[in-house]
Structure formats: C-alpha cells, structure tokens
Amino acid sequence: MLAEAAMGIPKPLRGLLILLFLFISLSLLLTMHELQQRASYSSDPSRLKNPTTEEKQKQKYDHLILGPAAGQGLSDRLQCDGLKALNRTSLPVPSQVAEVSDKISFVTVFTIYNISQSPSMNEKVTVGKMSYTKQERSLAILNVFVNFIQVNMPRSDVIILTDPASEPSINRSGVTLLPIQGDYSREKLMLQRIRSYIAFLQSRLEELSQNQDHVNHYIFTDSDVAVIDDFGDIFQKYPHFHLALTFRNNKDQPLNSGFIAVRGSHEGLLKAKIFLQEVLDVYSSRFLKASRMLGDQLALAWVITSHHSFDAKRFTRHEAFLNEIHGVSVLFLPCAIYNWTPPEGAGQFHGMPLDVKVVHFKGSRKRLMLESWEFYKSSSDLFDMLCLILSSGRTKYDF
C-alpha cells in the first residue's frame, strides 16, 4: 500500500520521504536502545560498581593503572615487555657529552596560592609512600622538574620566576628564585607568564650589555616537564634561530607553549622579546576570554599562521624547520621529540619515539610524573621508566 501510494509522488519528493522515513526509524532504534540500557542499570545496580570500559576511561584513579604500551611493533618506537625496555638508544653519560662553552638555563613560572582562600588546598592525596596537600604536591612536582634537569643536563641551572608575594619553599643548589611583579591569579596566570618572560628577557638584555664575555641560552618550560635527555646541542645544530617552538599536527592548537627556547645572544634575546610582545598583544586583544587556559597557544598560532610566508602544512611533517616571522627567525621542533605528552584520551597514540628528549606531564598526568621519578630512583634505568610512562599514559589520574 505504501509503495502504491509512493508511485504517485514525484521522484525528487519521493527520495526525500524515503530519507525522512529512514531517519525516523534510526532515531526510534537509538531511543529504544537507550531505554534498554537504563532499564538494565535499574534492574542490576551492581553495574554501577563494575563500570564498562567506556565508563572507566572517564574515571580518575589515585594510583597508576598499567596497560599495554602503545607503539608495539613500530621500529622507531620504544618497545616494552611489561616495565622492561626491549630496545634502547645509547644515551651519552655527562662526561662523554661534547663540552659546550655556552651555558643553558631553564626558566619556569611558579607561584604558591593562599591556602586560606580554598579549604580544599588542605586535602591530602597519597603518592607512593608520601601524602601531599595541594601546595605540597605542587612543590613536589617542581622539585622533580629540577631533579630531571640535574640528572640529564647537569651543567644547566634553573630560574624560577615567581610572584613577590609568593614564598615557594625551594632551597637547592643550581636553583634561583626571581620575583617579578604582576597578576599571578589563576585566571590570569597564562597571561602573566608571557609578561614575566618578557620582563626576564629585558633584564637579561640589560645584563648582557654590561657583560658580553659569555652567552647564556634559555629554555622556557612548564614545571610539569621531565628532561630525559640532553638537547643543548640545538643551539649549535641550528645556529641561525632566535627563538624555538614545538609543534604538533593539530589544526586548532598546532603549537604548545610549554617549551620555548631562546638564543642568548643580544639579537636572540631582543628578537624573542619582540616576538613574545606581539603574542601578548594578540592574546590581550583576541583571546582574553581564554586567559586562564589555551589563550597563549591560540595567540601563538595566530601570530605564526597569519604570517603571509607561513605554510601550515609543514605542521603535518615530523621534521624540524626554520621560518622567518616578522623578522624573527623561528625554529619549529616536533613535539614528539621535544615536548612529548603521554596520551590521556588525546595526544600521541603511536607510542614513544626512541629519541624523545622531553616528556610533558600536563593535566592529570602530574601524578605520573611523581611516580615516574620514584620509579627511576629505585631502578636507575631511564628506559624502563619510560616503559612505565608509556604503559600508564592512557589513564586519568586524580591530579
């Protein structure tokens, strides 16, 4: 009967009616499936205590959850048998690294927030045998950040840019606290970070004008990164860049602001300061609503990709390249090596490159950073520690 009725309808309209019928049928099937799932949960409450794999992925855990290591079978990726690395590159010991006359300093922004403003700051979490409040946990991550640098780039020092009103309790050799005035509130911290970088570069320019006997290069990073191999040779390997950024094949956020290298020459410092000032201006004018998160990366991407000479297709290739942006020579380094992030529902899904230099424990991966250092202390095996990271990377942790 339906077919007979349809015969009298023009062909174009008949096609639309068929599509509409199929859409309604599919919607009804999906609705019935959802109702069946709800009924199943109602009749079997234990399913809430034993969630599905999809539900587990949304949970956060207060301990490491190990799973299969990504990248199995790929020749240029780390291969693991449990927590034992099966393939390794030859990491040079510090005495074998070629002597470089130029000094390299790591610079990070860190501040302590007033715990009286947030009662939850006193709540404790346990990592291994240690329990931390939120403030203590932040300091523990900062100390691990320093630990990895001192192990793998022992000739480098660390400079912490901080709020003069903040008093981070870190008293270690090779670490300098440098107070810089500004607004370090959580809502403005990313914006302030760029301002602090600019103020720091200005102070280095003034110092360099008085003492030009040696060059000091700078690596600006987040404090939740682990330096796992010496990469100080980038300043010799790529002698013509002023500033270096890390990129990934991500259309909306191709650049990660957690790693910025600056050549310590007068021209390098000046050009980097000019470049970051432009990023700050774009941030303030276009992306201020994202001042708490992502605004700096959006501003970076806008400054780079809006330049007439830039080809964004280069972000899809796994190789370093140079590009001049508004008179600044910018070196683009692949995140997979210089800013690798353990996947947590997003990130690099094809395992860990054998030549990775920096691991970035952003977001809730910070527990994994503390656990990784404890594992390294007990094993003294860097590649086995990388297997721990790789096997834990897809789990959401409690902070």
C-alpha positions as CSV (number, residue, x, y, z in Angstrom):
1,M,0.0,0.0,0.0
2,L,2.9,2.4,0.9
3,A,4.6,1.5,-2.3
4,E,1.4,2.1,-4.3
5,A,0.9,5.5,-2.6
6,A,4.5,6.5,-3.3
7,M,4.2,5.8,-7.1
8,G,2.1,8.9,-7.5
9,I,4.7,11.1,-5.8
10,P,7.3,12.9,-8.0
11,K,10.7,11.2,-7.8
12,P,12.6,14.1,-6.0
13,L,10.0,14.3,-3.3
14,R,9.8,10.5,-3.1
15,G,13.6,10.4,-2.3
16,L,13.2,13.0,0.5
17,L,10.4,11.0,2.0
18,I,12.4,7.8,2.0
19,L,15.4,9.6,3.7
20,L,12.9,11.0,6.3
21,F,11.5,7.6,7.0
22,L,15.0,6.1,7.5
23,F,16.0,8.9,9.8
24,I,12.8,8.4,12.0
25,S,13.4,4.7,12.1
26,L,17.0,5.1,13.2
27,S,16.1,7.6,15.9
28,L,13.5,5.2,17.3
29,L,16.0,2.3,17.4
30,L,18.5,4.5,19.3
31,T,15.9,5.6,21.7
32,M,14.8,2.0,22.4
33,H,18.5,1.0,22.9
34,E,19.0,3.9,25.5
35,L,15.8,2.9,27.3
36,Q,17.0,-0.7,27.5
37,Q,20.4,0.4,28.9
38,R,18.6,2.4,31.6
39,A,16.4,-0.5,32.5
40,S,19.4,-2.7,32.7
41,Y,21.1,-0.4,35.2
42,S,17.9,-0.1,37.2
43,S,17.5,-3.9,37.4
44,D,21.2,-4.6,38.1
45,P,22.7,-1.8,40.4
46,S,26.0,-3.7,40.5
47,R,26.8,-2.5,37.1
48,L,27.4,0.9,38.6
49,K,30.1,-0.6,40.8
50,N,31.5,-2.5,37.9
51,P,31.6,0.1,35.1
52,T,32.1,-0.6,31.5
53,T,35.4,0.2,29.7
54,E,34.0,3.4,28.4
55,E,32.9,4.5,31.9
56,K,36.4,3.6,33.3
57,Q,38.0,5.9,30.8
58,K,36.1,8.8,32.4
59,Q,37.2,8.0,36.0
60,K,40.3,9.3,37.7
61,Y,42.4,7.0,39.7
62,D,44.5,7.5,42.8
63,H,47.2,5.1,41.7
64,L,48.9,4.1,38.5
65,I,46.9,1.8,36.1
66,L,49.2,-0.1,33.8
67,G,48.1,-1.2,30.3
68,P,49.6,-2.3,27.0
69,A,52.3,0.0,25.8
70,A,51.4,1.9,22.6
71,G,53.6,1.6,19.5
72,Q,54.2,-2.1,19.7
73,G,55.8,-3.4,16.5
74,L,56.9,0.1,15.2
75,S,60.7,0.1,14.7
76,D,61.2,3.7,15.7
77,R,59.2,3.5,18.9
78,L,60.1,2.2,22.3
79,Q,59.2,-1.5,22.7
80,C,58.3,-2.8,26.2
81,D,57.8,-6.1,27.9
82,G,55.9,-5.0,30.9
83,L,58.2,-2.4,32.5
84,K,61.3,-3.7,30.8
85,A,62.5,-1.8,27.7
86,L,63.4,-4.1,24.8
87,N,65.2,-1.6,22.6
88,R,67.3,1.3,23.7
89,T,69.4,4.1,22.2
90,S,72.8,4.9,23.5
91,L,72.4,7.8,25.9
92,P,75.8,9.6,26.4
93,V,76.9,9.9,30.0
94,P,77.7,13.5,31.1
95,S,81.4,13.0,30.8
96,Q,81.0,12.0,27.1
97,V,78.9,14.9,26.1
98,A,80.9,17.4,24.0
99,E,81.9,20.4,26.0
100,V,79.8,23.4,25.1
101,S,81.1,26.8,26.2
102,D,77.6,28.4,26.2
103,K,75.5,28.0,29.3
104,I,71.9,26.8,29.2
105,S,69.3,27.8,31.9
106,F,65.8,26.5,32.3
107,V,63.2,29.1,33.2
108,T,59.8,28.4,34.6
109,V,56.9,30.4,36.2
110,F,55.7,29.1,39.6
111,T,53.6,30.6,42.4
112,I,52.0,29.4,45.7
113,Y,48.4,30.3,46.2
114,N,47.0,31.4,49.6
115,I,45.5,28.2,51.1
116,S,43.1,30.2,53.3
117,Q,41.2,31.0,50.1
118,S,40.5,27.4,49.3
119,P,39.7,24.8,52.1
120,S,40.4,22.0,49.5
121,M,44.0,23.0,49.5
122,N,44.5,21.2,52.8
123,E,43.0,17.9,51.5
124,K,45.8,15.3,51.1
125,V,46.5,12.8,48.3
126,T,48.9,9.9,48.6
127,V,51.6,9.2,46.0
128,G,53.6,6.1,46.8
129,K,54.6,6.4,50.5
130,M,54.1,10.2,50.6
131,S,51.0,12.3,51.3
132,Y,50.7,15.8,50.0
133,T,48.3,18.8,50.3
134,K,47.8,20.6,47.0
135,Q,50.5,23.1,47.9
136,E,53.0,20.3,48.9
137,R,52.1,18.4,45.7
138,S,52.9,21.5,43.6
139,L,56.3,21.9,45.3
140,A,57.0,18.1,44.9
141,I,56.3,18.4,41.1
142,L,58.6,21.5,41.0
143,N,61.4,19.5,42.8
144,V,61.0,16.6,40.4
145,F,61.2,19.1,37.5
146,V,64.6,20.2,38.9
147,N,65.7,16.6,39.6
148,F,65.3,15.5,36.0
149,I,67.3,18.5,34.7
150,Q,70.1,18.0,37.2
151,V,70.4,14.3,36.2
152,N,70.2,14.7,32.4
153,M,71.5,18.2,31.8
154,P,73.8,18.6,34.9
155,R,75.6,21.7,33.6
156,S,72.3,23.6,33.4
157,D,70.7,25.7,36.2
158,V,67.0,26.6,36.9
159,I,65.5,30.0,37.3
160,I,62.0,30.2,38.8
161,L,60.0,33.4,38.0
162,T,57.6,33.9,40.8
163,D,55.1,36.4,42.4
164,P,57.0,38.5,45.0
165,A,54.1,37.8,47.4
166,S,54.6,34.1,46.9
167,E,57.2,32.2,49.0
168,P,57.9,28.8,47.4
169,S,59.9,26.7,49.7
170,I,62.7,25.5,47.5
171,N,66.3,25.9,48.6
172,R,68.6,24.0,46.3
173,S,71.9,24.5,44.6
174,G,71.6,25.5,41.0
175,V,68.1,27.0,41.5
176,T,67.4,30.7,41.6
177,L,64.1,32.4,42.6
178,L,63.5,35.6,40.7
179,P,60.4,37.7,41.9
180,I,58.7,39.6,39.1
181,Q,55.7,41.9,39.8
182,G,52.4,41.0,38.2
183,D,49.0,39.4,38.4
184,Y,49.6,35.7,39.2
185,S,45.9,34.9,39.9
186,R,44.7,31.6,38.5
187,E,42.5,33.4,35.9
188,K,45.5,35.4,34.6
189,L,48.4,33.1,35.1
190,M,48.9,32.2,31.4
191,L,48.8,35.9,30.5
192,Q,51.2,36.7,33.3
193,R,53.5,34.0,32.2
194,I,54.2,35.8,28.9
195,R,54.6,39.1,30.7
196,S,57.1,37.5,33.1
197,Y,59.0,36.0,30.2
198,I,59.2,39.5,28.5
199,A,60.4,41.1,31.8
200,F,63.0,38.4,32.2
201,L,64.3,38.8,28.7
202,Q,64.6,42.6,29.2
203,S,66.6,42.0,32.4
204,R,68.9,39.6,30.5
205,L,69.4,42.2,27.8
206,E,70.5,44.8,30.3
207,E,72.9,42.3,31.9
208,L,74.3,41.3,28.6
209,S,75.1,44.9,27.7
210,Q,77.4,45.0,30.8
211,N,79.0,41.6,30.4
212,Q,79.4,40.1,27.0
213,D,82.1,37.6,27.9
214,H,79.8,34.5,27.6
215,V,76.4,33.6,26.1
216,N,73.6,32.1,28.2
217,H,70.8,30.4,26.3
218,Y,67.4,29.9,27.9
219,I,64.7,27.2,27.7
220,F,61.3,28.4,29.0
221,T,59.2,25.4,30.1
222,D,56.3,24.4,32.2
223,S,57.3,23.0,35.6
224,D,55.5,19.7,34.8
225,V,58.0,18.5,32.2
226,A,60.8,15.9,32.6
227,V,64.0,16.4,30.7
228,I,65.1,12.9,29.9
229,D,68.0,13.5,27.5
230,D,70.4,16.4,26.9
231,F,69.3,18.5,23.9
232,G,71.5,21.5,24.5
233,D,73.1,20.9,21.0
234,I,70.1,22.5,19.3
235,F,71.9,25.9,19.6
236,Q,74.8,24.5,17.7
237,K,72.9,22.3,15.3
238,Y,70.6,25.1,14.3
239,P,72.8,28.2,14.6
240,H,70.5,30.7,12.9
241,F,67.3,30.7,15.0
242,H,66.4,33.4,17.5
243,L,63.5,31.5,19.2
244,A,62.3,27.9,19.0
245,L,58.8,26.5,19.5
246,T,57.4,23.0,19.5
247,F,54.7,21.9,17.0
248,R,52.2,19.1,16.5
249,N,49.8,18.0,13.9
250,N,46.8,19.7,15.5
251,K,44.7,22.1,13.4
252,D,43.3,24.2,16.2
253,Q,46.3,24.1,18.6
254,P,49.4,23.3,16.5
255,L,51.9,25.0,18.9
256,N,52.5,24.1,22.6
257,S,53.7,27.0,24.8
258,G,55.2,24.6,27.3
259,F,58.6,24.8,25.6
260,I,60.3,27.9,24.2
261,A,64.0,28.1,23.5
262,V,65.7,31.5,23.2
263,R,69.3,32.1,21.9
264,G,71.2,34.1,24.4
265,S,72.9,36.5,22.0
266,H,71.8,40.1,22.1
267,E,70.0,39.7,18.8
268,G,68.3,36.5,20.0
269,L,67.1,38.0,23.3
270,L,65.9,41.1,21.6
271,K,64.1,39.3,18.8
272,A,62.5,36.8,21.2
273,K,61.3,39.7,23.4
274,I,59.7,41.5,20.3
275,F,58.1,38.2,19.2
276,L,56.6,37.5,22.7
277,Q,55.4,41.1,22.9
278,E,53.4,40.5,19.7
279,V,52.0,37.3,21.1
280,L,51.0,39.2,24.3
281,D,49.3,41.9,22.2
282,V,47.3,39.3,20.2
283,Y,46.5,37.4,23.4
284,S,45.1,40.6,25.0
285,S,43.1,41.7,22.0
286,R,41.8,38.5,20.6
287,F,41.9,35.7,23.2
288,L,41.4,37.4,26.6
289,K,38.4,35.2,27.3
290,A,40.8,32.2,27.3
291,S,43.2,33.9,29.7
292,R,43.1,31.0,32.2
293,M,43.9,28.3,29.6
294,L,44.9,27.9,26.0
295,G,44.9,31.7,25.2
296,D,48.7,31.8,24.9
297,Q,48.7,28.8,22.5
298,L,45.9,30.3,20.4
299,A,47.8,33.6,20.2
300,L,51.0,31.9,19.3
301,A,49.2,30.0,16.5
302,W,47.6,33.2,15.2
303,V,50.9,35.1,15.1
304,I,52.6,32.3,13.2
305,T,49.9,31.1,10.8
306,S,48.6,34.5,9.9
307,H,52.1,35.5,8.5
308,H,52.0,35.6,4.7
309,S,55.1,33.4,4.3
310,F,54.0,30.5,6.5
311,D,52.8,27.2,5.2
312,A,50.7,25.4,7.9
313,K,51.1,22.1,6.0
314,R,54.6,21.9,7.5
315,F,53.0,21.1,10.8
316,T,51.9,17.7,9.4
317,R,55.5,16.6,8.8
318,H,57.7,15.1,11.5
319,E,60.8,17.3,10.9
320,A,62.3,20.5,12.3
321,F,62.2,23.6,10.1
322,L,63.0,27.3,10.2
323,N,60.7,30.2,9.2
324,E,61.1,33.9,9.5
325,I,58.1,35.5,11.2
326,H,58.1,39.3,11.2
327,G,61.9,39.5,11.2
328,V,62.3,36.8,13.8
329,S,64.0,33.5,12.8
330,V,61.8,30.8,14.4
331,L,62.8,27.2,14.7
332,F,60.0,24.7,14.8
333,L,60.8,21.5,16.7
334,P,58.4,18.4,16.7
335,C,56.5,17.9,19.9
336,A,57.1,14.1,19.5
337,I,60.7,14.6,20.5
338,Y,61.0,17.9,22.4
339,N,57.5,18.1,24.1
340,W,56.1,14.5,24.1
341,T,52.8,14.1,26.1
342,P,51.6,10.7,27.4
343,P,48.2,10.2,25.7
344,E,45.2,10.6,28.0
345,G,42.4,10.4,25.6
346,A,44.3,12.8,23.4
347,G,47.9,13.1,22.3
348,Q,50.4,10.9,20.5
349,F,48.8,7.5,20.1
350,H,51.6,5.7,18.2
351,G,53.9,5.2,21.1
352,M,57.1,7.0,22.3
353,P,59.9,7.8,19.9
354,L,63.2,6.4,20.9
355,D,64.9,9.8,20.6
356,V,62.4,11.7,22.9
357,K,64.1,14.4,24.9
358,V,61.3,15.9,27.0
359,V,58.1,14.4,28.5
360,H,55.3,16.8,29.4
361,F,53.0,15.6,32.2
362,K,50.3,18.1,31.6
363,G,46.8,17.9,33.1
364,S,46.1,15.0,35.4
365,R,49.3,13.3,34.3
366,K,51.2,15.0,37.2
367,R,50.7,12.0,39.4
368,L,52.5,10.0,36.7
369,M,55.4,12.5,36.9
370,L,55.9,11.9,40.6
371,E,55.5,8.2,40.3
372,S,58.0,8.1,37.4
373,W,60.7,9.8,39.4
374,E,60.2,7.4,42.3
375,F,60.5,4.5,39.9
376,Y,63.7,6.0,38.4
377,K,65.2,6.5,41.8
378,S,64.6,2.8,42.7
379,S,65.7,1.4,39.3
380,S,68.2,3.9,37.9
381,D,67.0,2.7,34.5
382,L,65.7,5.5,32.3
383,F,64.3,3.3,29.5
384,D,62.4,1.1,32.0
385,M,61.0,4.3,33.5
386,L,59.8,5.3,30.0
387,C,58.0,2.0,29.8
388,L,56.2,2.8,33.0
389,I,55.1,6.2,31.5
390,L,54.1,4.6,28.2
391,S,52.1,1.8,29.9
392,S,50.3,4.3,32.2
393,G,49.7,7.0,29.6
394,R,46.0,6.4,28.8
395,T,44.7,6.6,32.4
396,K,43.3,9.7,34.0
397,Y,44.7,10.2,37.5
398,D,43.4,12.2,40.4
399,F,45.5,15.3,39.7
